[in-house]
Amino acid sequence: MKNYREHVMANRSFTDEIQQENPHMQHNVTLIQKKIEQLEVSTRKLLGQSLGSCALDELLKLENKVESSLTTLRERKMHLFMEHIQELKEKERLLMKDNARLWQHYATLCKKRECGD
């Protein structure tokens, strides 16, 4: 217990020294803590939690933000699908070319076999 109290007192004095030496740092820490809290509240609201305390205009803003995000996601998804389709079309083109080459080779072999008989 004695060691614990000494440790706590040492930490308090160290924290007090830091706060006295650098009030600007303490101000920054406070600002960061407030920003984290705002982000957590915003995240909860976007996830549909704690909406009971929201005013109508805030709910409308959230709805617009969600709709905007959905539109962006759909556009991104469509873009990725289009890229994938283009890749598949290119693969199809290469396979068709390879298939034509193989048929040509097959035809050549058949002609040689006929001539050789």
Buried (B, 14 or more C-beta within 10 A) or exposed (E): EEEEEEEEEEEEEEEEEEEEEEEEEBEEEEEEEEEEEEEEEEEEBEEEEEEEEEEEEEEEEBEEEEEEEEEEEEEEEEEEEEEEEEEEEEEEEEEEEEEEEEEEEEEEEEEEEEEEE
